[in-house]
Amino acid sequence: MNIAVIGAGAAGLMAAARAALTARQSGIDCRVVVLEKNRKAGVKILMSGGTRCNLTHDCGPEGIMEAFGRGGAFLRQALAALPPIEVVRLFNGLGVATQIESTGKVFPSSNRAVDVRDALLKYATDAGAEVRLDCAVKSLKREPQSGGFVLEVNGDFLPFDRVIVTVGGKSWPGCGTIGEGYQWMRDFGHTIVPPRPALVPLVGGTEWMHEISGVTLDSVTASVWSVPQDGKKPPKKPLLARRGGFLFTHFGFSGPTAMDVSGIITAAARPQETRLTLDLVPDLTTDQVIRWVEDQRRGGRRKVSAAIAELLPRRLADAVTESAGATEVSFAELPRGKSDALIQSLKQLTLPVTGTRGFDKAEVTAGGVSLKEVDPRTMQSRIVPGMFIAGEILDLDGWIGGYNFQSAFSTGLVAGTHAVTSEVEVTCVN
Ligand SMILES: Cc1cc2nc3c(=O)[nH]c(=O)nc-3n(C[C@H](O)[C@H](O)[C@H](O)COP(=O)(O)OP(=O)(O)OC[C@H]3O[C@@H](n4cnc5c(N)ncnc54)[C@H](O)[C@@H]3O)c2cc1C
């Protein structure tokens, strides 16, 4: 048997390693060839996590599933086969010591993404997989006679019995991920959930928000709300709320929370159908903030901005105070309406969003091959026997925090194993 793995990213290298190992352990004669268009394997691993590679998250499978929202359940079996703890053990066993940060993110202790990439590449090649670089797959078709596949690579037409498609999505196209896999999948009859940028900085903001570009907040809660249409009541709960770091930029908003909620915003037909708010003081309830303001009012002469600076970084405190029209006055002098506006700004500051930085700056692609059409136990296409699909090309996108590599590793492992062991009913087509 010979198996092609298209794409030497996290999913493809893991799939190749496991296919080669499974074949060896089962005594199956199997050649595994990885075809990668770039001159280097694992380009996204190298650039990930600010070149430190946040390879997984310190949580159980349920925590990973939660990060993928509705897609999470699809990952259940793959995470059972390779949970986060096993990813850590695997890399430790490959010589990559790991460390867990307070946020739960797992990094190599060396803080070098290249160590993760090198270990994974060696894992695949030591297992017997052949990794061919500079080999862009131009087309992927069925081989009508054998029921296998033919791949067009550098002018040659290469036959394979089975294929594992791990070409990623279309984010950061400079890395080679331009989304050509979607058309192959469509041609095979797969449904592609429209790809859209996720984990992407948001464009928008007001003048004062741009003026405080560079201000970072360690722990705020960003919430996305649906905007009620046709006079319907406003929702009581947000579509998604994420707590963590946040950054004001000259174009809008970035940092983990802004990026985590970006996928929900891009899921709406227009950004105006959702509203983004920021709770600047998530450790205080609204009642506590109201009481704090009342205490300040009773306290007399202290300027509003000086008091607010107890709660927020100085530049933000000044900007919020100014936007509420409360500069140069004390709390005692502040009209009730303005102090209410201030409370609103602290607990539910509206951040106008007009769009995102697009695929060019999206860490992942949401959308992709419909999960309904892939068997979650094997990653085999339900439409194309002998084709296995793993990683970001699937309609899966998780939060920032190592979740996306975890998904790529787990789905890659399952695809690699089952590409060797699954009974594929090979039907001659066309
Ligand atoms: C800047 C940045 C930072 C990130 N940081 C993190 C992080 O720290 N933690 C985390 O969990 N996730 C992170 N991610 C997300 C993570 O990189 C992806 O989710 C993950 O790489 C997906 O793995 P994959 O193998 O499915 O796809 P990819 O890693 O995209 O691999 C696909 C491979 O297929 C190749 N390919 C594409 N088309 C063809 C073709 N026609 N022929 C041959 N080869 C082809 C590509 O060149 C590529 O090497 C980050 C992403 C970016 C952009």
The ligand as an ORCA input file, in Angstrom:
! r2SCAN-3c Opt
* xyz 0 1
  C       0.922     33.350     13.343
  C       0.283     32.098     13.846
  C       0.514     31.673     15.143
  C      -0.134     30.520     15.624
  N       0.150     30.109     16.878
  C      -0.448     28.983     17.364
  C      -0.110     28.480     18.643
  O       0.815     28.953     19.307
  N      -0.827     27.391     19.097
  C      -1.797     26.789     18.336
  O      -2.402     25.822     18.808
  N      -2.084     27.222     17.104
  C      -1.432     28.285     16.592
  N      -1.705     28.705     15.324
  C      -2.653     27.921     14.518
  C      -1.926     26.675     13.972
  O      -0.742     27.078     13.345
  C      -2.807     25.920     12.986
  O      -4.072     25.662     13.541
  C      -2.126     24.601     12.605
  O      -0.891     24.884     12.002
  C      -2.984     23.782     11.657
  O      -2.242     22.645     11.300
  P      -2.491     21.911      9.899
  O      -1.433     20.880      9.816
  O      -3.900     21.527      9.779
  O      -2.252     23.035      8.809
  P      -0.932     23.850      8.462
  O      -0.036     23.963      9.623
  O      -1.416     25.098      7.830
  O      -0.183     22.928      7.423
  C      -0.644     22.754      6.104
  C       0.561     22.458      5.236
  O       0.103     22.080      3.945
  C       0.929     22.665      2.992
  N       0.201     22.759      1.728
  C      -0.873     23.529      1.448
  N      -1.278     23.321      0.184
  C      -0.440     22.396     -0.346
  C      -0.324     21.798     -1.634
  N      -1.167     22.119     -2.614
  N       0.656     20.913     -1.837
  C       1.542     20.589     -0.846
  N       1.503     21.156      0.377
  C       0.510     22.050      0.629
  C       1.283     24.020      3.586
  O       2.430     24.575      3.000
  C       1.453     23.660      5.050
  O       2.778     23.312      5.344
  C      -1.050     29.815     14.795
  C      -1.252     30.229     13.487
  C      -0.599     31.351     13.002
  C      -0.836     31.772     11.578
*
